[in-house]
Amino acid sequence: MIRRRIHRLLAAVAALAVAVGVLTGCAPAEDRLTLRLWDPQVAAAYRTSLAAFTRSTGIRVDVVVVPWADYFTQLRADVAAGTVDDVFWTNATGFRAYAAAGAIRPVSADQRSRQESTWQPAVVRQYSADGKLWGVPQITDPGIGLLYNAQLLRAAGLTPDDIGRLSWDPAAADDPLRQAARRLTLDDAGRHPGDAGFDAARTAQYGFGAADDLNAVLLQFLAGNGAAWQDGDRFVFASPEGRAALGYVVDLMNREQVAPSAADTDPPAGGSYLLDQFTQGRLALFPTGAYNLANVRDGARFDWGIAPLPRGPAGAISVTNGVILAASARSPHRAEQQRLLDWLGSAAGQAAIGRSGAAMPAVVSAQQDYLRSWRKRGVDVSPMLDVLANGSIQAPQGSRYTAASDAMQPILDDVFLGRRPVGSGLRAAQDAANAAGG
């Protein structure tokens, strides 16, 4: 009799502990979710947001950061194996394939009716297919800008206004962008490209961050010369205008010697390598997006700012992109997963992202926090916003984009390394991409 009472008492205590755990945010193990992304700066903001979510719901969320260089390879493997996180970031190159495979769930009609009007319309359009929206918009990029090291500009006798007026033309023998990049490039003896004795193997400071970086470099140069990366799902970058534009980027590295070697900057390392060179004070002009501003803020020990993109023959035209939070169709925690999606689709859920300055939230009302955060730091992000008034180039897309990218990338690597001629190499890469992605 006494033993039965003890058992009942222990059961009651256990039940009370679970109830208290829920009320205090200490959720039971089955209420723990995982969220995967590639940006450690946004991950820190998410943790702030998710702490409030846990206090309100009792649902704990572990944030998993997979570096960009490995992110999509690992994501494809985990989606195929059915072991992917409950919710995860993806970009426009992969979501259609995941949707077609039934690996992700579309945003529910209920959530769309409550929140879609608050989301950046461009992101909603980018991730809509077959009448469905395939993820909750999380961040939206302004356009690409040109970050500059003010100290290196002063040493070269240049000003931010000079950098803001740069232009380029692949049909010209020379142009202001190449001239400025040469003035800002030095070997360890202080010589510039074109000077007698300049030693490119001992470059101490690069002038311009040219690289096979699709988002930050290639799309902008293509658009600036009236070309495109894709037309719908078809790859069209090997047009005459495209060959001239991408050939110009290759020449900045291999002929002008004002940019790091493609051996260091070809994917997947390119963007990270250039970021490190810039924050270490070894790169004067760094074309990049808002996604890198927090990294520069934390890593740079010099004055820096943002200039407009250099103008090409067709103008200064940028890409703009968004990122969504996709819901794994294999998650065993469907109800908790939906509550998390509701939270991170709201202004309150994205406020911490805006306040951190790590990225521009896709909830429009939370974007003012982002702009204020950079104004307080003395950084004017308006060049990244103003460039979008010129229009934008189509962002990468396609249900078989990953296969297309895998097929063309080795060929593009050889083009940027100077191992294949630009014209025939780009045509071969385009043909391979269209064959694999068709």
Long-range contacts (C-beta under 8 A, 24 or more apart in sequence): 21-58, 22-58, 23-58, 24-58, 25-54, 25-55, 25-58, 25-60, 26-58, 27-54, 27-57, 27-58, 27-59, 27-60, 30-333, 31-58, 31-59, 31-60, 31-333, 31-336, 32-59, 32-60, 32-61, 32-62, 33-59, 33-60, 33-61, 33-62, 33-85, 33-86, 33-87, 33-331, 33-333, 33-336, 33-337, 33-340, 34-61, 34-62, 34-63, 34-64, 34-85, 34-86, 34-87, 35-61, 35-62, 35-63, 35-64, 35-85, 35-86, 35-87, 35-88, 35-325, 35-340, 36-64, 36-65, 36-66, 36-75, 36-84, 36-85, 36-87, 36-88, 36-89, 37-63, 37-64, 37-65, 37-66, 37-88, 37-89, 38-65, 38-66, 38-67, 38-68, 38-71, 38-89, 39-65, 39-68, 39-291, 39-358, 39-359, 40-65, 41-294, 41-295, 41-298, 41-356, 41-358, 41-359, 42-139, 42-353, 42-356, 42-358, 42-359, 44-356, 44-358, 45-352, 45-353, 45-355, 45-356, 45-358, 45-359, 46-344, 46-352, 46-353, 48-352, 48-356, 49-343, 49-344, 49-349, 49-350, 49-351, 49-352, 49-353, 52-348, 53-340, 53-343, 53-349, 57-336, 57-339, 57-343, 59-336, 59-339, 59-340, 61-340, 68-268, 68-271, 68-272, 69-268, 69-269, 69-272, 70-268, 72-402, 76-402, 79-103, 79-328, 82-330, 84-328, 84-330, 85-328, 86-327, 86-328, 86-331, 86-333, 86-336, 86-337, 86-340, 87-325, 87-326, 87-327, 87-328, 87-331, 87-337, 87-340, 87-341, 87-344, 88-325, 88-326, 88-328, 89-138, 89-323, 89-324, 89-325, 89-326, 90-135, 90-323, 90-324, 90-326, 91-321, 91-323, 91-396, 92-126, 92-127, 92-321, 92-322, 92-395, 92-396, 92-397, 92-401, 93-396, 93-397, 93-398, 93-401, 93-402, 93-405, 94-401, 94-402, 95-127, 95-129, 95-134, 95-135, 95-324, 95-326, 96-129, 96-134, 96-397, 96-398, 96-399, 96-401, 97-399, 97-400, 97-401, 97-402, 98-134, 98-326, 99-129, 99-130, 99-132, 99-134, 99-399, 100-399, 102-329, 103-328, 103-329, 103-330, 104-134, 104-135, 104-326, 104-327, 104-328, 104-329, 105-327, 105-328, 105-329, 106-132, 106-133, 106-134, 107-132, 107-133, 107-134, 107-135, 107-136, 107-327, 107-341, 108-338, 111-136, 111-338, 111-341, 111-342, 111-345, 114-342, 115-342, 115-345, 115-346, 118-346, 118-347, 118-363, 118-364, 118-365, 119-345, 119-362, 119-363, 119-364, 120-322, 120-362, 120-363, 120-364, 122-320, 122-322, 123-322, 123-323, 123-324, 123-362, 126-321, 126-322, 126-395, 126-397, 127-322, 127-324, 134-324, 134-326, 135-324, 135-325, 135-326, 135-327, 136-324, 136-325, 136-327, 136-341, 136-344, 136-345, 137-322, 137-323, 137-324, 137-345, 137-362, 137-363, 138-322, 138-323, 138-324, 138-325, 138-344, 138-350, 138-353, 138-361, 138-362, 139-291, 139-322, 139-323, 139-353, 139-359, 139-360, 139-361, 139-362, 140-320, 140-321, 140-322, 140-323, 140-360, 140-361, 140-362, 141-289, 141-290, 141-291, 141-319, 141-320, 141-321, 141-322, 141-359, 141-360, 142-289, 142-290, 142-320, 142-360, 142-381, 142-384, 142-385, 142-387, 142-388, 143-289, 143-309, 143-318, 143-319, 143-320, 143-384, 143-385, 143-386, 143-387, 143-388, 143-392, 144-215, 144-216, 144-219, 144-220, 144-287, 144-288, 144-289, 144-309, 144-318, 144-319, 144-384, 144-387, 145-287, 145-288, 145-289, 145-290, 145-306, 145-307, 145-308, 145-309, 145-381, 145-383, 145-384, 145-387, 146-285, 146-286, 146-287, 146-306, 146-307, 146-308, 146-309, 146-310, 146-383, 147-278, 147-285, 147-286, 147-287, 147-288, 147-292, 147-296, 147-304, 147-305, 147-306, 147-307, 148-284, 148-285, 148-286, 148-304, 148-305, 148-306, 148-307, 149-278, 149-281, 149-283, 149-284, 149-285, 149-300, 149-302, 149-303, 149-304, 150-302, 150-303, 150-304, 150-305, 151-281, 151-302, 151-303, 152-184, 152-205, 152-281, 152-284, 153-184, 153-284, 156-183, 156-184, 156-284, 157-183, 158-183, 158-184, 160-305, 160-307, 163-285, 163-307, 164-307, 164-308, 164-383, 166-307, 166-310, 166-311, 167-310, 167-311, 167-312, 168-221, 168-224, 168-248, 168-310, 168-311, 168-312, 169-312, 169-313, 170-225, 170-244, 170-245, 170-247, 170-248, 170-313, 171-244, 171-313, 176-310, 177-208, 177-310, 178-252, 178-256, 178-258, 180-207, 180-208, 180-285, 181-207, 181-208, 181-252, 181-256, 181-258, 181-259, 181-284, 181-285, 182-207, 182-256, 182-258, 183-207, 184-208, 184-258, 184-284, 184-285, 185-257, 185-258, 185-284, 193-256, 193-257, 193-258, 198-257, 200-257, 203-257, 203-260, 204-282, 205-281, 205-282, 205-283, 205-284, 206-258, 206-259, 206-260, 206-277, 206-282, 206-283, 206-284, 207-258, 207-259, 207-284, 207-285, 208-252, 208-258, 208-259, 208-283, 208-284, 208-285, 208-287, 209-259, 209-260, 209-274, 209-277, 209-278, 209-283, 209-285, 209-286, 209-287, 209-288, 210-249, 210-252, 210-253, 210-258, 210-259, 211-249, 211-253, 211-259, 211-260, 211-262, 211-265, 211-266, 211-270, 211-271, 211-273, 211-274, 211-416, 212-249, 212-262, 212-265, 212-266, 212-267, 212-270, 212-412, 212-413, 212-416, 213-265, 213-267, 213-270, 213-271, 213-274, 213-287, 214-396, 215-271, 215-289, 215-319, 215-321, 216-271, 216-274, 216-287, 216-288, 216-289, 217-249, 217-287, 218-246, 218-249, 219-318, 219-319, 219-393, 219-395, 220-287, 220-309, 220-316, 220-317, 220-318, 220-319, 220-393, 221-245, 221-246, 221-248, 221-249, 221-312, 222-246, 222-393, 223-312, 223-314, 223-317, 223-318, 223-319, 223-392, 223-393, 224-309, 224-310, 224-311, 224-312, 224-313, 224-314, 224-315, 224-316, 224-317, 225-312, 225-313, 225-314, 226-313, 226-314, 228-393, 228-394, 229-393, 229-394, 229-396, 230-394, 230-396, 230-397, 230-398, 231-394, 232-397, 233-397, 233-398, 233-399, 233-400, 233-401, 233-437, 234-434, 235-404, 235-408, 235-430, 235-433, 235-434, 235-437, 236-430, 237-426, 237-429, 237-430, 238-423, 238-426, 238-427, 238-429, 238-430, 242-426, 243-422, 243-423, 243-426, 245-312, 246-415, 246-422, 246-426, 247-422, 247-423, 249-416, 250-415, 250-416, 250-418, 250-422, 253-416, 254-418, 261-417, 262-413, 262-416, 262-417, 262-418, 263-417, 265-416, 266-412, 266-413, 266-416, 266-417, 267-409, 267-413, 275-299, 289-321, 289-384, 290-359, 290-360, 290-381, 290-384, 291-359, 293-357, 293-358, 293-374, 293-379, 293-381, 294-356, 294-357, 294-358, 294-359, 297-357, 297-377, 297-379, 304-379, 305-379, 305-380, 306-379, 306-380, 306-381, 306-383, 306-384, 307-383, 308-383, 308-386, 308-387, 309-383, 309-387, 315-390, 316-387, 316-390, 317-387, 317-390, 317-391, 317-392, 317-393, 318-384, 318-387, 318-388, 318-390, 318-392, 318-393, 319-392, 319-393, 319-394, 319-395, 320-388, 320-392, 320-395, 321-395, 322-362, 323-362, 398-437, 400-436, 400-437, 400-438, 401-437, 403-436, 403-437, 404-432, 404-433, 404-434, 404-436, 404-437, 405-433, 406-436, 407-432, 407-433, 407-435, 407-436, 407-437, 408-432, 408-433, 408-436
